Amino acid sequence: GWCPLSPAGAQTTQLLVEPPWRPAVLWDRVTLTCQGSGTRSATTWYKDGQCWWQEGPDQFIVTESGTYQCDRPSTRLSPKVIILNDWQVLQVPARALQEGDTVTLRCRR
């Protein structure tokens, strides 16, 4: 199918991940939420760099590993979110970190 291109100079779409840990793993029952301007039903999802779901919902539970992005009308493509299917992972909080911050790490398997 055909996927619309984002206009130049548009605001970037936000892609939220729940639970908020990086890297995200399938067995955490990850929910992706696309936030941007425009109609919710006009969300376009990309998986592994390919147009994957046109006119999709603004939120869904991930069932396959891969690299996800989303797009909404009048906004730029979101940053990439990688969902792994690994059995052991070292996770960090999904927020901006600065030098000197105290960070809780999770080693999970």
C-alpha positions in Angstrom: 0.0 0.0 0.0 0.9 3.7 -0.3 2.1 5.5 2.8 1.9 9.3 3.0 5.1 11.3 3.6 5.4 13.6 6.5 5.7 17.3 5.6 9.1 19.0 6.0 9.4 21.1 9.1 6.5 19.4 10.9 6.6 18.5 14.6 7.9 15.0 15.4 5.3 12.4 16.5 5.9 10.8 19.9 5.9 7.1 20.4 5.3 6.1 24.0 6.3 2.7 25.4 4.6 1.0 28.4 6.1 -0.4 30.6 8.7 2.4 30.3 12.0 0.4 30.1 14.6 0.1 27.3 15.1 -2.2 25.6 11.5 -3.3 25.5 10.8 -7.0 25.4 7.8 -8.9 24.1 7.2 -10.8 27.4 6.6 -7.5 29.2 3.3 -7.2 27.2 4.5 -3.9 25.6 1.9 -1.3 24.6 2.9 1.4 22.0 1.0 4.7 21.8 1.4 7.2 19.0 0.9 10.8 20.0 0.6 13.6 17.5 -1.8 16.0 15.8 -4.6 14.9 13.6 -7.2 12.2 13.7 -6.4 9.1 15.8 -7.7 6.8 13.1 -5.2 8.3 10.7 -2.2 6.8 12.5 0.3 5.0 10.1 2.5 2.4 11.7 5.9 1.2 10.3 7.7 -2.0 11.2 11.3 -2.7 10.3 11.3 0.4 8.0 8.2 -0.7 6.0 4.7 0.6 6.0 2.9 -1.9 8.1 -0.5 -0.6 9.2 -2.4 2.3 7.6 -5.2 4.0 9.3 -4.4 2.0 12.4 -5.3 2.8 16.1 -3.2 5.2 18.1 -2.4 2.4 20.6 -1.9 -1.4 20.4 -0.2 -4.3 22.2 2.9 -5.6 20.4 2.9 -9.3 19.4 6.0 -9.4 17.2 9.6 -8.3 17.8 10.9 -5.6 15.5 11.6 -1.9 15.1 8.5 0.3 15.2 7.7 3.9 14.3 4.4 5.8 13.8 3.2 8.8 11.9 0.2 11.1 12.2 -1.1 13.7 9.8 1.0 17.0 9.7 3.8 15.5 11.9 7.1 13.9 11.3 7.8 10.2 11.7 8.4 9.2 15.3 11.7 8.0 16.7 12.3 4.2 16.4 11.4 1.8 19.2 13.0 -1.6 19.2 11.1 -4.5 20.7 13.2 -7.6 21.5 12.3 -11.2 22.0 15.3 -11.9 24.1 15.2 -14.2 27.2 17.7 -12.1 29.2 18.0 -8.4 29.1 19.6 -5.5 31.0 17.0 -2.6 31.0 17.3 1.1 31.8 14.4 3.6 32.4 13.0 5.0 29.2 13.7 8.6 29.9 16.4 11.1 29.1 19.4 10.5 31.3 22.2 12.9 32.1 25.7 12.5 33.6 25.5 12.2 37.3 21.9 10.8 37.4 21.2 7.9 39.7 19.8 5.1 37.6 18.1 1.8 38.5 19.0 -1.0 36.1 16.9 -4.2 35.8 18.6 -7.5 34.8 15.7 -9.8 33.8 15.4 -13.3 32.5 
